[in-house]
Amino acid sequence: MSATELAWFKSSYSGTQGDDCVEVAVTEQAVCVRDSKDARRPHFAVDREEWLRFVGFAAEV
């Protein structure tokens, strides 16, 4: 799936002033991540289970 076909979104915690942020798009197989400031750059994908571990860890910090 190409980056233009994905439904990208930012966290609800993102600022409205164009702050540094990442965008994510969820597929059946993976969670794709890209830099919101330069969406033309390639994104990367991680397994959904790994994403859940990452989010859980980030919530604890």
ChimeraX commands (.cxc) that place a marker at each C-alpha (Angstrom):
marker #1 position 0.00,0.00,0.00 radius 0.5
marker #1 position 1.45,3.40,-0.94 radius 0.5
marker #1 position 1.72,6.29,1.50 radius 0.5
marker #1 position -0.98,8.21,-0.39 radius 0.5
marker #1 position -3.45,5.33,0.04 radius 0.5
marker #1 position -3.06,5.20,3.82 radius 0.5
marker #1 position -5.26,7.11,6.28 radius 0.5
marker #1 position -2.64,9.09,8.23 radius 0.5
marker #1 position -3.42,10.75,11.55 radius 0.5
marker #1 position -1.61,12.57,14.35 radius 0.5
marker #1 position -2.03,12.10,18.06 radius 0.5
marker #1 position -4.71,14.15,19.77 radius 0.5
marker #1 position -1.85,15.41,21.95 radius 0.5
marker #1 position -0.15,17.05,18.95 radius 0.5
marker #1 position 0.06,20.82,18.97 radius 0.5
marker #1 position -1.74,22.99,16.45 radius 0.5
marker #1 position 1.35,25.06,15.60 radius 0.5
marker #1 position 3.02,22.48,13.33 radius 0.5
marker #1 position 5.18,21.13,16.12 radius 0.5
marker #1 position 7.46,18.16,15.62 radius 0.5
marker #1 position 5.24,15.14,15.37 radius 0.5
marker #1 position 4.81,11.80,13.74 radius 0.5
marker #1 position 1.79,10.50,11.89 radius 0.5
marker #1 position 0.59,6.92,11.92 radius 0.5
marker #1 position -1.60,4.83,9.66 radius 0.5
marker #1 position -2.95,1.45,10.69 radius 0.5
marker #1 position -3.28,-1.50,8.30 radius 0.5
marker #1 position -4.33,-5.07,8.97 radius 0.5
marker #1 position -0.70,-6.18,9.15 radius 0.5
marker #1 position 1.20,-3.20,10.55 radius 0.5
marker #1 position 1.31,0.33,11.87 radius 0.5
marker #1 position 3.05,2.74,9.50 radius 0.5
marker #1 position 4.91,5.75,10.89 radius 0.5
marker #1 position 6.16,8.90,9.13 radius 0.5
marker #1 position 7.51,12.37,9.91 radius 0.5
marker #1 position 4.64,14.87,9.74 radius 0.5
marker #1 position 6.99,17.69,8.73 radius 0.5
marker #1 position 8.19,15.87,5.60 radius 0.5
marker #1 position 5.54,13.41,4.47 radius 0.5
marker #1 position 7.39,12.85,1.18 radius 0.5
marker #1 position 10.09,10.90,2.96 radius 0.5
marker #1 position 9.58,7.15,3.19 radius 0.5
marker #1 position 7.58,5.79,6.09 radius 0.5
marker #1 position 8.40,2.67,8.06 radius 0.5
marker #1 position 6.12,-0.05,9.31 radius 0.5
marker #1 position 6.13,-2.04,12.53 radius 0.5
marker #1 position 4.17,-5.10,13.54 radius 0.5
marker #1 position 0.96,-4.22,15.38 radius 0.5
marker #1 position 2.06,-6.14,18.51 radius 0.5
marker #1 position 5.36,-4.25,18.58 radius 0.5
marker #1 position 3.46,-0.96,18.23 radius 0.5
marker #1 position 1.26,-1.86,21.20 radius 0.5
marker #1 position 4.37,-2.60,23.27 radius 0.5
marker #1 position 5.90,0.73,22.26 radius 0.5
marker #1 position 2.75,2.71,23.11 radius 0.5
marker #1 position 2.43,0.89,26.44 radius 0.5
marker #1 position 6.05,1.70,27.27 radius 0.5
marker #1 position 5.65,5.35,26.25 radius 0.5
marker #1 position 2.56,5.68,28.44 radius 0.5
marker #1 position 4.58,4.56,31.46 radius 0.5
marker #1 position 7.35,7.12,30.95 radius 0.5
marker link #1:1,2 radius 0.2
marker link #1:2,3 radius 0.2
marker link #1:3,4 radius 0.2
marker link #1:4,5 radius 0.2
marker link #1:5,6 radius 0.2
marker link #1:6,7 radius 0.2
marker link #1:7,8 radius 0.2
marker link #1:8,9 radius 0.2
marker link #1:9,10 radius 0.2
marker link #1:10,11 radius 0.2
marker link #1:11,12 radius 0.2
marker link #1:12,13 radius 0.2
marker link #1:13,14 radius 0.2
marker link #1:14,15 radius 0.2
marker link #1:15,16 radius 0.2
marker link #1:16,17 radius 0.2
marker link #1:17,18 radius 0.2
marker link #1:18,19 radius 0.2
marker link #1:19,20 radius 0.2
marker link #1:20,21 radius 0.2
marker link #1:21,22 radius 0.2
marker link #1:22,23 radius 0.2
marker link #1:23,24 radius 0.2
marker link #1:24,25 radius 0.2
marker link #1:25,26 radius 0.2
marker link #1:26,27 radius 0.2
marker link #1:27,28 radius 0.2
marker link #1:28,29 radius 0.2
marker link #1:29,30 radius 0.2
marker link #1:30,31 radius 0.2
marker link #1:31,32 radius 0.2
marker link #1:32,33 radius 0.2
marker link #1:33,34 radius 0.2
marker link #1:34,35 radius 0.2
marker link #1:35,36 radius 0.2
marker link #1:36,37 radius 0.2
marker link #1:37,38 radius 0.2
marker link #1:38,39 radius 0.2
marker link #1:39,40 radius 0.2
marker link #1:40,41 radius 0.2
marker link #1:41,42 radius 0.2
marker link #1:42,43 radius 0.2
marker link #1:43,44 radius 0.2
marker link #1:44,45 radius 0.2
marker link #1:45,46 radius 0.2
marker link #1:46,47 radius 0.2
marker link #1:47,48 radius 0.2
marker link #1:48,49 radius 0.2
marker link #1:49,50 radius 0.2
marker link #1:50,51 radius 0.2
marker link #1:51,52 radius 0.2
marker link #1:52,53 radius 0.2
marker link #1:53,54 radius 0.2
marker link #1:54,55 radius 0.2
marker link #1:55,56 radius 0.2
marker link #1:56,57 radius 0.2
marker link #1:57,58 radius 0.2
marker link #1:58,59 radius 0.2
marker link #1:59,60 radius 0.2
marker link #1:60,61 radius 0.2
view
